[in-house]
Amino acid sequence: MTSGPRVGVIGAGPAGIMAALEAAGQGARVLLFDTNPMVGRKLLVTGNGRCNISNTQAAAARYATDDPAALGLILERCGPGQVLQRLAELGIPTYATADGWCYPLSDSAATVADALAAALALAGVRVHLQTLVSDLVPRARGLELVTGGQRERVDRVVVATGGKAHPALGSKGRFLDVLARLGHTILPVLPALTAIDCDMRPLHKLQGVRLDAGLALYSGEELLGRTLGNVLFTQTGLSGPAAMDLSYLVSTHADEPLTARLDLLALHRQALLDLLERLRGQAWPLGVALGAVLPAKAPPVMLALAGIPAERTLAQASDAEIERLMTLLGRVELRVTGVRGFQFAQLSTGGVPLAEVAPDTLESRRAPGVHLAGETLNVMGPCGGYNLQFAWATGMLAGRAAAAGT
Ligand SMILES: Cc1cc2nc3c(=O)[nH]c(=O)nc-3n(C[C@H](O)[C@H](O)[C@H](O)COP(=O)(O)OP(=O)(O)OC[C@H]3O[C@@H](n4cnc5c(N)ncnc54)[C@H](O)[C@@H]3O)c2cc1C
């Protein structure tokens, strides 16, 4: 029977599970609590069920946070290399795509959750499911966790209660009030990594089309952010990673006049120019030429928007028409009206500022003995495994430090 410190972990998402395993591995007696009937509930839906588990390119510059320097230290201590190695030790071998997105070899999030549950059992972690921790009270020695009518005395606590995204999966921001009472600032918690709502009237016929494009978000004439990647046109706006990565900026600038500018030729401008030059003067339909670089539904919509008849050939088109078309394709503007809510979001921004924890131990600078990990902290990564990377990394550092009593 181990006689190490008693560590309570609140939240059995990736951050809490990793913290519990790390603390137990260091000899701590660990209690893990979650309101869900299983551990890692949200993991099951990650990566469309494949679990985009980390990203080999994860570096502080890719994330939005109040304290990039602290995030840099966290990822220096526990970067994708360390996380992927730890996951492999836990029976979760992974692979990376050419652009660094990492997945389990099984391509199945369910097997990741199963492996973690097995690892928790093997490590002797006492898992309390369907158990809400409603309060955390500092005592003269240690801390008290309040669960229903019960009180559990522990030496240290890791709070890994997540944010507010996809509340049906357990994370509803229910512990933020407790953290505020312990002295933490709570930055507004807003939807991130979600679809952007736009006035789609100009492009409503593109519904269902996906393409790689440049996307920029403007407040008036001020550029707020820019991405390049896959965009999906929906009935209500823009989705896909390129739009989702910018959605937090829509959340944080909600009261401003926002415009989304699409560059549909971000990847293939030169290819189209070369083709148009080669076919210039021929009876080649302009729409067919556009189809060389755009999905089939797009050319008629773009020709109509540019005020050019659908049947226009390259022989008939004037230089001014070609120029107008090229300008439009490089700058399609949509008025932004908001974002999809928390129920559609993959993440929330805000919560506890990263600056309020020590980057090496994740211990609270406001409440000694309390460590914070995962989405509870104000760190937002883009699509691609960055957010799970952050959850695993902070869980590892917090669990290790909690077990060591530092
Ligand atoms: C649809 C979807 C797809 C995603 N896909 C990816 C992806 O492919 N790659 C990626 O990197 N990220 C992805 N994410 C984001 C990723 O899931 C989160 O970054 C990650 O789950 C955060 O981990 P966490 O442990 O901090 O919080 P969570 O996973 O939210 O876990 C927190 C846990 O705490 C529990 N809890 C909360 N309050 C209490 C309380 N008071 N008492 C007891 N228990 C409590 C909750 O029930 C929950 O289980 C996706 C998210 C969603 C919603």
The ligand as a MOL file (V3000), in Angstrom:
LIG
                    3D

  0  0  0     0  0            999 V3000
M  V30 BEGIN CTAB
M  V30 COUNTS 53 58 0 0 0
M  V30 BEGIN ATOM
M  V30 1 C -16.4340 17.7280 -31.3290 0
M  V30 2 C -15.0410 17.9880 -30.8200 0
M  V30 3 C -13.9530 17.5430 -31.5460 0
M  V30 4 C -12.6570 17.8140 -31.0950 0
M  V30 5 N -11.6020 17.2980 -31.8080 0
M  V30 6 C -10.3500 17.5520 -31.3860 0
M  V30 7 C -9.2330 16.9620 -32.0480 0
M  V30 8 O -9.3940 16.1390 -32.9530 0
M  V30 9 N -7.9800 17.3130 -31.6240 0
M  V30 10 C -7.7840 18.1860 -30.5800 0
M  V30 11 O -6.6350 18.4930 -30.2510 0
M  V30 12 N -8.8260 18.6860 -29.8780 0
M  V30 13 C -10.0900 18.3850 -30.2550 0
M  V30 14 N -11.1440 18.8730 -29.5340 0
M  V30 15 C -10.8550 19.6670 -28.3180 0
M  V30 16 C -10.5000 18.7260 -27.1600 0
M  V30 17 O -11.5070 17.7660 -27.0150 0
M  V30 18 C -10.3240 19.5380 -25.8670 0
M  V30 19 O -9.2570 20.4220 -26.0700 0
M  V30 20 C -10.0050 18.6310 -24.6910 0
M  V30 21 O -11.0080 17.6760 -24.4770 0
M  V30 22 C -9.8080 19.4430 -23.4110 0
M  V30 23 O -9.4670 18.5340 -22.4040 0
M  V30 24 P -9.7630 18.8220 -20.8690 0
M  V30 25 O -9.3550 17.5970 -20.1480 0
M  V30 26 O -9.1550 20.1180 -20.4910 0
M  V30 27 O -11.3320 19.0540 -20.7740 0
M  V30 28 P -12.5460 18.0610 -21.1100 0
M  V30 29 O -12.1800 17.0680 -22.1060 0
M  V30 30 O -13.6900 18.9630 -21.3950 0
M  V30 31 O -12.7850 17.3070 -19.7340 0
M  V30 32 C -13.2480 17.9530 -18.5840 0
M  V30 33 C -14.0200 16.9410 -17.7520 0
M  V30 34 O -14.3210 17.5290 -16.4870 0
M  V30 35 C -15.5870 17.0560 -16.0770 0
M  V30 36 N -16.0950 18.0270 -15.0880 0
M  V30 37 C -16.3020 19.3450 -15.2850 0
M  V30 38 N -16.7030 19.9250 -14.1280 0
M  V30 39 C -16.7190 18.9550 -13.1900 0
M  V30 40 C -17.0250 18.9420 -11.8040 0
M  V30 41 N -17.3590 20.0620 -11.1530 0
M  V30 42 N -16.9790 17.7560 -11.1230 0
M  V30 43 C -16.6190 16.6170 -11.7850 0
M  V30 44 N -16.2980 16.5740 -13.1050 0
M  V30 45 C -16.3430 17.7360 -13.8010 0
M  V30 46 C -16.4010 16.9950 -17.3560 0
M  V30 47 O -17.4660 16.0760 -17.2600 0
M  V30 48 C -15.3430 16.5360 -18.3600 0
M  V30 49 O -15.3490 15.1340 -18.5700 0
M  V30 50 C -12.4500 18.5680 -29.9150 0
M  V30 51 C -13.5540 18.9840 -29.1590 0
M  V30 52 C -14.8330 18.6900 -29.5980 0
M  V30 53 C -16.0010 19.1310 -28.7590 0
M  V30 END ATOM
M  V30 BEGIN BOND
M  V30 1 1 1 2
M  V30 2 1 2 3
M  V30 3 2 2 52
M  V30 4 2 3 4
M  V30 5 1 4 5
M  V30 6 1 4 50
M  V30 7 2 5 6
M  V30 8 1 6 7
M  V30 9 1 6 13
M  V30 10 2 7 8
M  V30 11 1 7 9
M  V30 12 1 9 10
M  V30 13 2 10 11
M  V30 14 1 10 12
M  V30 15 2 12 13
M  V30 16 1 13 14
M  V30 17 1 14 15
M  V30 18 1 14 50
M  V30 19 1 15 16
M  V30 20 1 16 17
M  V30 21 1 16 18
M  V30 22 1 18 19
M  V30 23 1 18 20
M  V30 24 1 20 21
M  V30 25 1 20 22
M  V30 26 1 22 23
M  V30 27 1 23 24
M  V30 28 2 24 25
M  V30 29 1 24 26
M  V30 30 1 24 27
M  V30 31 1 27 28
M  V30 32 2 28 29
M  V30 33 1 28 30
M  V30 34 1 28 31
M  V30 35 1 31 32
M  V30 36 1 32 33
M  V30 37 1 33 34
M  V30 38 1 33 48
M  V30 39 1 34 35
M  V30 40 1 35 36
M  V30 41 1 35 46
M  V30 42 1 36 37
M  V30 43 1 36 45
M  V30 44 2 37 38
M  V30 45 1 38 39
M  V30 46 1 39 40
M  V30 47 2 39 45
M  V30 48 1 40 41
M  V30 49 2 40 42
M  V30 50 1 42 43
M  V30 51 2 43 44
M  V30 52 1 44 45
M  V30 53 1 46 47
M  V30 54 1 46 48
M  V30 55 1 48 49
M  V30 56 2 50 51
M  V30 57 1 51 52
M  V30 58 1 52 53
M  V30 END BOND
M  V30 END CTAB
M  END
